[in-house]
Amino acid sequence: MAQVTPIRDLKGYLEPVQVERLIAAAKNPRDKAFVSVLAKGGIRISEAIQLKESDIDSERETLTIVHLKERLKLILILTS
């Protein structure tokens, strides 16, 4: 018999439409980009605040993220 996890133990996630509304509500491009990277890249705030300009490759349209938990470098493909 499978173990049932109580609802109170589950993390809360936003639905895609909620993410889009949050992005649309951002007042400036920096905030829109920050929310987009967090939501669409699935990264933690601690990883996002450590991003540097050198992590952006505009020619390849990628963003390199250092995944702090496993100490891996992740490449996020930036698309419209």
C-alpha positions in Angstrom: 0.0 0.0 0.0 1.4 3.4 -1.0 2.1 6.0 1.7 -0.1 9.1 1.4 1.7 12.5 2.0 -0.5 15.0 3.9 -1.3 18.2 2.0 0.4 20.3 4.6 3.8 18.7 3.7 3.6 19.6 0.0 5.3 22.7 -1.4 3.1 25.2 -3.0 3.6 26.0 -6.7 2.1 28.6 -9.0 0.1 27.6 -12.0 1.5 28.9 -15.3 -1.2 31.5 -15.6 -0.3 32.8 -12.2 3.4 33.1 -13.2 2.4 35.0 -16.3 0.3 37.4 -14.3 3.2 37.9 -11.8 5.6 38.7 -14.7 3.1 41.1 -16.2 2.6 42.9 -12.9 6.4 43.6 -12.5 7.0 47.4 -12.9 10.4 47.3 -14.6 12.4 45.1 -17.0 14.8 43.9 -14.3 12.0 42.6 -12.1 10.3 40.9 -15.1 13.5 39.2 -16.0 14.2 38.2 -12.4 10.7 36.6 -12.0 11.0 34.9 -15.4 14.3 33.4 -14.6 13.1 32.1 -11.2 9.8 30.7 -12.5 10.8 29.4 -15.9 14.3 28.3 -15.0 13.2 26.6 -11.8 16.0 28.1 -9.8 16.3 29.2 -6.2 16.5 32.8 -5.2 19.9 32.2 -3.7 21.1 31.0 -7.1 19.5 33.9 -8.9 21.0 36.6 -6.7 24.5 35.1 -7.4 24.1 35.5 -11.2 26.7 37.8 -12.9 26.6 39.5 -16.2 29.3 37.1 -17.4 26.7 34.2 -16.9 24.7 35.6 -19.9 25.7 34.4 -23.4 23.6 36.6 -25.7 25.0 35.0 -28.8 23.9 31.5 -27.8 20.9 32.9 -25.8 21.9 30.9 -22.7 22.3 31.6 -19.0 24.7 29.7 -16.9 23.5 29.0 -13.3 25.5 27.5 -10.6 23.2 25.1 -8.8 24.2 25.5 -5.2 22.8 22.3 -3.7 24.7 19.9 -6.0 27.4 22.4 -7.1 26.6 21.9 -10.7 26.6 24.4 -13.6 23.2 24.4 -15.4 22.7 26.0 -18.7 19.3 27.6 -19.2 18.2 28.3 -22.8 16.6 31.7 -23.1 13.6 31.7 -25.4 10.8 34.1 -26.0 
